[in-house]
Amino acid sequence: MKKYFLLLAALLLFLNCPAQKFDQLAKTPPMGWNSWNKFNCDVSEILIMQMADAMVSSGMKDAGYEYIVIDDCWQIARDENGEIVADKDRFPHGMKYVADYIHSKGLKFGIYSCAGKATCQGRPGGLGHEYQDARTYASYGVDYLKYDWCNTTTQDAKSSYTNMRDALYTAGRPIVFSLCEWGNSKPWEWAGAVGNLWRTTGDINDSWNSMINIFNQQKDLSRYAGPGKWNDPDMLEVGNGGMTTEEYKTHFTLWCMLASPLMAGNDLQNMSPETKSILMNKEVITLNQDSLGRQAICYRDNGDYQIWLKPLANDEKAICLLNKSDEKKTVLVDFSLLAKANAGRRSGSASLPIENYRVRDLWEHKDLVLKETSVNTDLAPHTVKVYRLIKK
């Protein structure tokens, strides 16, 4: 009888414990690679392992990328017990085998599912199987879960994602939780307590118009982002061929200024030197991974020409000049004014005179020699200039 009461007390304690997410995760925006943008449903055990190899050999791992994430189409059915079943033709050794291989490379393993009855490609979704799937993913060795929003009909987004959060926490393995709800229910207002990142818009495609339109929608979201909780304007298209090299530089720079997750979506085995130089620009990546965890704000908006400011740790600051237009622009940049400019919340905003800083051009990889604090700068169409104010 005593044993029965002890078990009952333990159960009541468990039921009354508030569920939560793993707060120690994603203190800086996650960096990695996802299969969807390049390969869509054409995923396999061999491909994913090759991408893990390439992440290491290319230098991507050394630059900070760590997650290898399989998107939709790895799963094919549920068995008689409701367990999710991997496609045995494409993943003959199973998902734990893939996870173990990725872990052996010093990387982390990510997987995909959906809050609805079926995924976006019609594979089995997670609805009604949240706790079962969470235990399964934990047994695989999953480190990152992207959770989509297809085939959800009348479901409430906050409730559905909170249910999966609780399932992951109960399973006991720390897993970064990526909410892919497309911004429909303004997840930035509630998802900070639920997941580690949340999509703010619909899907990106490999074009300037798609990328810049998604960027435009991030303008008023900076106050919601911070360590462990990030606005996600979708994965990177750098290297997939639909934009110019300069447009890809702009794409990458803007995502870094926004403190966005950096999930590459290209073929890591076949990267041009230009693609490598963009994805592995460590000086720009450092802005993204800054410990202060602040998303940039739009300091000046002249339509096609904007100035974005990102506060950094140690009272430093990043300055991004953006030319969205189809024409060259020559602009006067007053570094003395920008050094003192308010970049949102008080903490971490550079506020010292410009004389206290070096001005570093992060694409040219050199310090500016300022004869005057105001400088005329040329911006080609669809390009950026990005500077870091570094304390002397």
Backbone torsions as a table, in degrees:
resi	resn	phi	psi	omega
1	MET	NA	-42.2	179.6
2	LYS	-60.8	-41.0	179.1
3	LYS	-62.3	-38.9	-179.9
4	TYR	-62.5	-44.9	-178.6
5	PHE	-67.3	-35.1	177.1
6	LEU	-64.9	-41.6	177.6
7	LEU	-64.7	-41.2	179.3
8	LEU	-64.1	-41.0	179.3
9	ALA	-64.4	-41.0	178.8
10	ALA	-63.8	-39.9	179.5
11	LEU	-64.8	-44.4	179.5
12	LEU	-64.1	-38.3	177.3
13	LEU	-62.6	-42.8	179.9
14	PHE	-62.8	-43.6	-177.7
15	LEU	-66.7	-28.5	-178.0
16	ASN	-90.4	-7.7	178.1
17	CYS	-73.8	129.7	178.9
18	PRO	-68.1	129.9	176.6
19	ALA	-70.1	156.3	-178.3
20	GLN	-157.4	171.5	174.9
21	LYS	-95.0	170.2	178.0
22	PHE	-80.3	100.8	-170.1
23	ASP	-71.8	-14.2	-176.9
24	GLN	-82.8	-1.9	-174.7
25	LEU	-91.5	154.2	171.2
26	ALA	53.2	47.1	176.8
27	LYS	-67.3	-24.4	165.9
28	THR	-120.8	161.7	-176.6
29	PRO	-57.4	132.9	179.4
30	PRO	-58.6	142.6	176.6
31	MET	-123.5	134.8	179.6
32	GLY	-179.7	-150.2	-177.3
33	TRP	-142.3	141.4	177.6
34	ASN	-127.4	144.5	-171.7
35	SER	-76.9	-17.8	-163.8
36	TRP	-68.4	-49.7	-170.6
37	ASN	-58.9	-33.2	-178.4
38	LYS	-97.4	-41.0	-168.1
39	PHE	-111.7	-9.5	-178.7
40	ASN	47.3	-124.9	-177.2
41	CYS	-82.6	-5.1	-174.9
42	ASP	-83.7	61.6	-179.6
43	VAL	-108.0	154.3	179.8
44	SER	-159.6	165.1	176.4
45	GLU	-55.4	-46.0	-177.4
46	ILE	-63.4	-46.2	-179.0
47	LEU	-59.9	-48.0	-176.3
48	ILE	-63.9	-39.4	177.8
49	MET	-67.8	-36.7	176.2
50	GLN	-64.0	-39.1	178.1
51	MET	-65.2	-37.8	176.2
52	ALA	-62.8	-44.3	176.9
53	ASP	-58.5	-45.5	-176.4
54	ALA	-68.6	-33.1	177.9
55	MET	-61.5	-36.3	178.7
56	VAL	-76.3	-51.4	-172.8
57	SER	-68.8	-28.7	-177.9
58	SER	-77.9	-16.9	-174.8
59	GLY	98.4	-1.9	-179.9
60	MET	-61.1	-42.3	179.3
61	LYS	-60.5	-44.5	-179.9
62	ASP	-64.2	-25.9	178.7
63	ALA	-81.0	-8.3	175.7
64	GLY	120.4	-7.9	179.7
65	TYR	-75.1	136.2	-175.3
66	GLU	-138.9	-20.6	-176.8
67	TYR	-97.3	132.0	169.2
68	ILE	-109.3	112.5	-171.5
69	VAL	-115.5	122.0	171.9
70	ILE	-84.3	126.3	177.7
71	ASP	-88.2	-152.4	-174.3
72	ASP	-59.5	157.0	170.0
73	CYS	91.8	4.2	173.9
74	TRP	-77.3	-26.2	-175.9
75	GLN	-99.9	150.7	-174.4
76	ILE	-130.5	-22.8	-175.9
77	ALA	-166.7	-179.1	166.7
78	ARG	-122.2	144.5	-179.8
79	ASP	-83.8	-173.2	-175.4
80	GLU	-64.7	-18.3	177.7
81	ASN	-97.7	3.7	-179.6
82	GLY	86.7	3.0	-179.6
83	GLU	-73.0	138.1	177.7
84	ILE	-66.1	139.0	-176.3
85	VAL	-117.9	125.9	176.3
86	ALA	-75.5	153.7	176.2
87	ASP	-66.6	109.5	-173.8
88	LYS	-71.0	-22.9	176.6
89	ASP	-70.9	-37.8	-177.0
90	ARG	-93.5	-27.4	-180.0
91	PHE	-128.7	68.3	-171.3
92	PRO	-62.7	-26.1	-178.7
93	HIS	-95.6	-2.0	178.8
94	GLY	87.4	169.1	-171.9
95	MET	-77.6	-29.8	178.0
96	LYS	-65.5	-35.3	176.6
97	TYR	-60.2	-44.7	178.7
98	VAL	-64.2	-44.8	179.2
99	ALA	-60.4	-43.6	-179.6
100	ASP	-62.5	-39.0	179.0
101	TYR	-64.2	-45.6	179.5
102	ILE	-61.8	-42.7	178.4
103	HIS	-64.1	-33.3	179.9
104	SER	-65.3	-20.3	178.2
105	LYS	-90.4	3.5	-177.4
106	GLY	77.8	19.9	-179.8
107	LEU	-111.3	177.9	-179.4
108	LYS	-120.3	153.3	-169.6
109	PHE	-109.5	128.6	177.7
110	GLY	-120.3	151.6	-176.4
111	ILE	-137.0	171.1	-173.2
112	TYR	-128.8	142.4	167.4
113	SER	-152.1	-166.1	-171.6
114	CYS	-147.3	145.9	-178.5
115	ALA	-74.6	-13.3	-178.9
116	GLY	-91.3	-173.3	178.7
117	LYS	-67.7	-30.4	179.4
118	ALA	-138.6	155.1	176.7
119	THR	-74.2	177.9	-179.2
120	CYS	-65.0	-22.7	177.7
121	GLN	-103.2	16.3	173.9
122	GLY	80.8	11.4	175.8
123	ARG	-83.1	167.4	-178.1
124	PRO	-59.7	127.8	176.7
125	GLY	-89.5	-174.9	-174.2
126	GLY	-96.6	-7.2	-174.6
127	LEU	-57.9	124.7	-179.4
128	GLY	84.2	-5.1	-178.4
129	HIS	-125.8	21.2	-171.3
130	GLU	-58.3	-51.3	-177.1
131	TYR	-70.5	-36.7	176.4
132	GLN	-63.6	-46.9	-179.5
133	ASP	-65.7	-39.6	179.3
134	ALA	-60.1	-42.0	177.0
135	ARG	-64.4	-39.7	179.3
136	THR	-63.9	-46.1	179.7
137	TYR	-62.4	-39.0	177.3
138	ALA	-62.6	-39.6	180.0
139	SER	-68.7	-30.2	175.0
140	TYR	-66.7	-32.5	-170.7
141	GLY	98.4	30.4	-179.5
142	VAL	-69.2	140.5	178.4
143	ASP	-114.4	-10.9	-172.5
144	TYR	-153.6	130.7	177.9
145	LEU	-123.5	119.5	170.0
146	LYS	-93.1	123.5	-173.4
147	TYR	-120.5	110.5	-172.0
148	ASP	-83.9	-174.7	-171.5
149	TRP	-134.2	19.6	179.3
150	CYS	-76.7	153.6	173.5
151	ASN	54.8	42.8	-178.3
152	THR	-101.5	-10.5	177.0
153	THR	44.5	-108.5	-172.5
154	THR	-97.1	10.8	-178.2
155	GLN	-64.1	148.6	172.7
156	ASP	-90.6	126.6	-173.4
157	ALA	-62.6	-49.2	-177.6
158	LYS	-59.5	-44.1	-179.5
159	SER	-65.7	-42.9	-177.7
160	SER	-64.4	-45.1	-178.7
161	TYR	-72.7	-33.9	176.0
162	THR	-64.4	-37.8	177.3
163	ASN	-61.3	-42.7	179.4
164	MET	-70.8	-35.5	174.9
165	ARG	-57.7	-47.0	-179.3
166	ASP	-63.4	-36.7	179.0
167	ALA	-64.8	-42.9	179.0
168	LEU	-64.2	-41.4	-179.4
169	TYR	-66.1	-40.2	178.8
170	THR	-65.3	-34.7	179.4
171	ALA	-65.7	-24.2	168.9
172	GLY	91.5	-5.9	178.5
173	ARG	-100.8	124.7	178.4
174	PRO	-61.4	116.3	-177.1
175	ILE	-130.3	122.3	174.4
176	VAL	-61.0	130.2	-174.4
177	PHE	-110.5	113.9	-178.4
178	SER	-105.6	113.2	-179.0
179	LEU	-89.2	119.0	-177.6
180	CYS	-111.4	67.4	-173.8
181	GLU	-100.5	-2.3	173.6
182	TRP	71.7	12.6	176.2
183	GLY	80.8	7.3	-174.3
184	ASN	-62.6	-38.3	-176.5
185	SER	-108.1	27.1	-179.0
186	LYS	50.7	59.6	-175.2
187	PRO	-61.1	-23.4	178.3
188	TRP	-58.6	-22.5	-179.5
189	GLU	-80.6	-18.2	-176.2
190	TRP	-136.6	-15.2	-169.6
191	ALA	-80.0	-9.2	178.8
192	GLY	-60.4	-29.1	178.0
193	ALA	-91.4	-1.2	-173.9
194	VAL	-111.5	-48.5	-176.5
195	GLY	-131.8	-175.2	-179.9
196	ASN	-100.7	-19.4	176.0
197	LEU	-156.9	152.6	-177.6
198	TRP	-145.1	134.5	176.8
199	ARG	-64.5	138.1	-178.5
200	THR	-104.0	-11.4	-175.6
201	THR	-146.9	179.3	169.8
202	GLY	-69.1	-176.1	-173.6
203	ASP	-68.6	144.9	172.0
204	ILE	-79.5	154.3	163.9
205	ASN	-130.6	170.1	-169.1
206	ASP	-82.8	68.1	178.5
207	SER	-150.1	154.2	178.0
208	TRP	-59.1	-46.9	-176.2
209	ASN	-61.1	-43.4	178.6
210	SER	-62.6	-48.1	-176.4
211	MET	-63.1	-48.5	-174.6
212	ILE	-72.1	-30.6	176.5
213	ASN	-67.2	-39.9	175.6
214	ILE	-65.1	-42.2	177.9
215	PHE	-58.9	-42.5	-178.6
216	ASN	-58.0	-29.2	-176.4
217	GLN	-81.3	-2.5	-179.8
218	GLN	-92.2	-3.0	-166.3
219	LYS	-56.9	-38.3	-173.7
220	ASP	-107.4	19.9	-172.8
221	LEU	-105.7	2.9	-170.9
222	SER	-61.2	-33.5	-175.1
223	ARG	-68.7	-14.4	-178.1
224	TYR	-89.0	-14.1	-174.0
225	ALA	-93.8	153.8	176.2
226	GLY	172.9	177.9	-178.1
227	PRO	-51.7	123.9	179.6
228	GLY	87.1	-2.2	-177.3
229	LYS	-153.7	111.4	-169.6
230	TRP	-129.0	137.7	166.5
231	ASN	-67.9	137.7	-175.7
232	ASP	-123.4	103.2	178.2
233	PRO	-83.9	18.6	176.0
234	ASP	92.6	175.0	-169.7
235	MET	-75.1	163.7	180.0
236	LEU	-76.7	144.8	174.5
237	GLU	-107.5	5.3	-176.2
238	VAL	-54.7	125.9	175.6
239	GLY	93.0	0.8	-177.6
240	ASN	-91.9	-4.9	167.6
241	GLY	101.5	-6.8	-175.7
242	GLY	-89.6	-9.5	178.5
243	MET	-127.8	165.6	176.2
244	THR	-77.5	167.2	177.5
245	THR	-58.7	-42.4	179.9
246	GLU	-65.9	-38.1	177.3
247	GLU	-66.4	-36.3	175.7
248	TYR	-66.7	-36.5	174.7
249	LYS	-60.4	-42.2	178.5
250	THR	-63.4	-48.5	177.9
251	HIS	-52.5	-51.7	-176.8
252	PHE	-65.5	-43.7	-179.8
253	THR	-61.3	-45.3	-178.2
254	LEU	-63.8	-41.0	178.2
255	TRP	-63.6	-37.2	177.9
256	CYS	-69.1	-39.7	177.8
257	MET	-64.3	-33.9	-178.8
258	LEU	-78.5	-1.1	-173.3
259	ALA	54.9	40.4	179.7
260	SER	-84.4	152.9	168.5
261	PRO	-55.2	140.9	179.0
262	LEU	-109.1	88.5	179.3
263	MET	-108.7	99.9	179.1
264	ALA	-61.0	151.5	-178.3
265	GLY	-135.3	25.7	-176.5
266	ASN	-106.8	179.7	176.3
267	ASP	-83.0	104.6	-175.4
268	LEU	-67.5	-19.6	179.6
269	GLN	-79.2	-18.4	-174.1
270	ASN	-133.9	68.3	179.9
271	MET	-102.0	133.4	174.3
272	SER	-71.2	161.0	175.6
273	PRO	-57.1	-35.1	179.8
274	GLU	-65.6	-43.3	178.9
275	THR	-62.8	-43.9	178.6
276	LYS	-61.1	-41.3	-177.3
277	SER	-65.8	-28.5	178.0
278	ILE	-79.1	-56.0	-175.0
279	LEU	-65.6	-21.8	-177.5
280	MET	-116.9	28.6	173.0
281	ASN	-77.4	96.3	-172.4
282	LYS	-65.4	-28.4	179.0
283	GLU	-67.6	-36.8	177.6
284	VAL	-76.6	-39.4	177.4
285	ILE	-58.3	-36.4	-179.6
286	THR	-59.3	-31.8	175.6
287	LEU	-63.4	-45.1	-178.7
288	ASN	-63.2	-39.2	-173.1
289	GLN	-94.6	11.1	-178.9
290	ASP	-57.7	137.7	-172.5
291	SER	-67.2	-21.7	178.5
292	LEU	-65.9	-30.9	174.3
293	GLY	70.0	38.6	-177.2
294	ARG	-104.2	137.0	174.9
295	GLN	-84.9	142.3	-178.7
296	ALA	-63.8	153.8	173.9
297	ILE	-118.2	154.0	177.7
298	CYS	-83.4	108.6	-177.7
299	TYR	-80.9	-38.6	178.8
300	ARG	-139.3	133.3	-179.6
301	ASP	-128.1	102.5	175.7
302	ASN	-104.6	34.8	-179.3
303	GLY	82.1	-100.0	-178.9
304	ASP	-76.7	-17.4	178.9
305	TYR	-116.5	126.9	-179.2
306	GLN	-132.7	154.0	170.4
307	ILE	-118.2	125.6	178.2
308	TRP	-114.2	138.9	179.9
309	LEU	-120.3	136.4	177.6
310	LYS	-127.3	113.0	175.5
311	PRO	-65.5	142.1	179.3
312	LEU	-124.2	165.0	175.6
313	ALA	-60.7	159.9	176.6
314	ASN	66.1	29.1	178.8
315	ASP	58.0	33.7	173.4
316	GLU	-102.7	177.0	-172.8
317	LYS	-157.0	146.5	171.7
318	ALA	-107.4	141.3	180.0
319	ILE	-123.5	125.0	178.8
320	CYS	-120.6	123.4	173.4
321	LEU	-99.0	127.4	-174.4
322	LEU	-124.1	125.2	172.7
323	ASN	-107.7	102.1	-179.7
324	LYS	-84.2	-8.2	-172.2
325	SER	-82.2	173.4	178.0
326	ASP	-93.1	9.3	-178.4
327	GLU	-126.9	152.6	176.9
328	LYS	-65.7	144.5	176.5
329	LYS	-129.0	140.3	171.5
330	THR	-113.6	119.9	-174.0
331	VAL	-124.6	150.0	175.9
332	LEU	-93.2	121.3	-178.0
333	VAL	-110.4	120.0	180.0
334	ASP	-100.7	96.1	-177.3
335	PHE	-66.7	-30.0	177.7
336	SER	-63.7	-43.2	177.7
337	LEU	-66.8	-42.4	-177.7
338	LEU	-68.4	-31.5	178.6
339	ALA	-62.6	-32.5	-177.2
340	LYS	-96.5	-4.6	-173.8
341	ALA	-66.9	144.5	175.9
342	ASN	-77.1	124.3	-178.9
343	ALA	-109.1	38.8	176.8
344	GLY	106.1	-131.0	-179.2
345	ARG	-59.3	150.0	-169.4
346	ARG	-63.1	-48.0	-170.9
347	SER	-66.3	135.2	173.7
348	GLY	84.6	9.4	178.6
349	SER	-94.7	127.2	176.9
350	ALA	-60.5	134.1	-177.0
351	SER	-142.6	8.9	179.2
352	LEU	-86.1	161.6	175.2
353	PRO	-59.1	153.0	-176.7
354	ILE	-59.8	-25.1	179.4
355	GLU	-62.8	-18.7	-179.6
356	ASN	-85.8	0.6	-174.4
357	TYR	-127.5	148.7	160.6
358	ARG	-89.1	143.3	177.1
359	VAL	-105.6	112.7	-173.9
360	ARG	-106.5	124.7	174.1
361	ASP	-84.6	115.7	-170.1
362	LEU	-84.2	-10.6	171.6
363	TRP	-97.6	-32.5	175.9
364	GLU	-82.8	-13.8	179.7
365	HIS	56.2	47.1	177.2
366	LYS	-153.9	155.5	176.0
367	ASP	-78.8	145.0	173.4
368	LEU	-79.7	142.2	172.5
369	VAL	-98.4	104.8	-174.3
370	LEU	-93.7	107.3	172.8
371	LYS	-78.3	-30.9	173.1
372	GLU	-134.1	159.4	-177.9
373	THR	-77.0	-17.4	176.8
374	SER	-104.1	130.3	-173.6
375	VAL	-132.2	134.6	172.1
376	ASN	-79.7	128.4	-176.2
377	THR	-126.9	132.9	176.4
378	ASP	-91.9	132.8	176.3
379	LEU	-123.7	116.1	175.7
380	ALA	-68.5	164.3	178.3
381	PRO	-56.6	139.7	173.7
382	HIS	62.2	30.7	-177.1
383	THR	-121.9	170.0	175.7
384	VAL	-130.7	159.2	160.8
385	LYS	-122.1	136.4	-179.6
386	VAL	-132.2	129.3	-175.8
387	TYR	-125.0	151.8	173.5
388	ARG	-120.1	128.9	172.1
389	LEU	-86.6	111.9	-174.6
390	ILE	-109.8	125.1	-179.3
391	LYS	-63.5	135.5	179.5
392	LYS	-75.5	NA	NA
